[in-house]
Amino acid sequence: MAISEYVGGLRRVVGTSLLMLPSACAVVVDDRGRVLLGQRSDNGQWSLPAGAVDPGEQPAEAAVREVFEETGVRIAVERLAGVALREVTYPNGDLCQYLTVWFRCRAVGGEAVVNDEESTAVDWFSLAALPELDAVDRLRIETALDDAAPAWFAVPGQVYDWLPGRA
């Protein structure tokens, strides 16, 4: 997986130790109500387009950039859907906790294609035919598509087995 010069510089200092990084994720819907997903090249799992926020970049801008970089699709950000901390250990041993902001987005142009080395496939899926997704991506889709719901966050004091927490 490609990393920014900024994260690469941090990794040269801390090695594989924990990095806390801001990130953005997009739940992109097309005019047929389908959701855009990419099949990750590092683990083969389907997931939503997401990535680290670069220094000086707003999270919504990062979501727009990441979706285009990963999928070739142009988007408009419609609303904030949620925020959560998520821990990831990469195959090379790098440990990260991402503070991820996710947005509901609408496709406005481009074509869904594999656009970088982070994915092996990119496609649109109806809600009834989603591939296997982890609990966090399912939560992101559910909250982004519920127009009546406020932005999701982890409720203080509540334990979520799929989110990192203090021991």
N, C-alpha and C positions, 0 to 999 in steps of 0.2 A: 504494500500500500504506500502510496506517495505521501510524504510529509512535507510541510512547509519548511522554508529555511529557518523560520523562527523556532519551530518545534525541533528541527534537526540540531540547532544550536543548543537548545536546552538539553537534548538527549546526550550531546557530547559532554556535558557537565555532569548530569545525574545518572547516566547509563540507563538501565532499565527500571530504575526506581520510580515511584509514584509521581506522576505529573497530574495536576488539576488543570483542566483546559475548558474554556467556553466552546460550545458547539451549537450548531443549528441543524434542524431536521425539517423536511418538507413532506407533508401529506398532499400530494398533487393529484387532483381530480380532473379528468377530461370532460368534454361535453356529453359523454355517454355515462358518466358516473363511475368510470373505472379509475382505479388507483395505480399510480406508477411505482414500480419496484425494480430493483436491480439485484442480480445474483452475484454475491461477493466473490471475488477471485481468491481471497485468502481462506475462506472456510466453506464456500459453496452454498451458503444460506441466502435466501431472499430477504431483502430489507429495504427500508425507505431510504431515499437519498439523504445523506447527512455528511457533516464534516466540521472540522475545527473553524472557529472564527479567527480570522487573521487580525493582528494588531491594528487598531484604528477602524476596523470594519464593524458595522452594526450587524446584529444577528439576522435580521431580515435580508440584508444585502448578502450575507454569507449563504443563506438558504438559496437565494436566486443563483448565486455563483456556483454552488455545489451541484444543484440540479442540472444546470447547463453543462458543467464540466463532466459529470458522470453519465448523463443521459442524452444530451443534445436538445432537451426540451426547454423552451422559454416559459417562464411562469410569472404570474402576478400573485403577490402575497395578499390574502384576504383577511386573515385574522390570526391572532395568537391563540393557540390551542392548549398549551401546557408547558411546564418546566419541571425537570427532575434531574437528580444526580444519578449517574450510571457508571459502574466500574467495568472496565474492559481490560483483559490481559491478552495481548496479541501473540501470535505463534512464535515471534522472536523473543518473547519474554517482557516486552515493554508493558508497563502497568500504567493505566490512565483512569482518572475519574473525570468524566465529562459532565459539566453542568450544561444540559441540553435544553434549548428553547425550541419547541416545535410549532409549526404554523400550518394552517390550512391554506392551500394554494390552488390556483386554477391554471391549467395549461393554456397558453396564449400563442404558441408557435413552436417551430422546430419539429423534429421527428425523433421518436424514441429509438435510440441506437446505443450500442456500446461506444462510449465516447472517450474512455480512458482505461488505464490498466486496473482500475479498482473493481470492475465488473466483468463477468463473462457473458452475461445476458441482461437485457433490459426489456421490460414488457408492461403492458397495461392489463390489469386484472379486475374483473367484476367482484363485488363484495361476496357474492355467492361462490366464487371460484378462486379465492385467495390461496396461494401456496402456504406451506407450513411457515409460520412466522413466530418469532419469540414473543414473550408476554409484553415486552415494552413496545414493540412495533404495533401489536394488536391494540394496546391501550392508546397509542398515538393516533391510530386510524379511527378508533371509536370516538375519542374526544374531539378530534378535528372535524368529524362529519356530523356531530351533534350540535346543530346551530343554536339550540336552546341552552346548552351547557356553558358555564363559565370556564375560564382556563383552568386546566387540571394542575394540581400540585400535591406533593406528599403531605398529608395532614400531620402536624407535629404530634408526636407520641404514638402514632400508628406505625406498626411494623409491616413492611412489604418485603417478602422473601426474595424478590428479584431486584431490589434496590439496596445499595450499600447503606450501612448505618453504623452508629457507634455501638461498640460492644459494652 
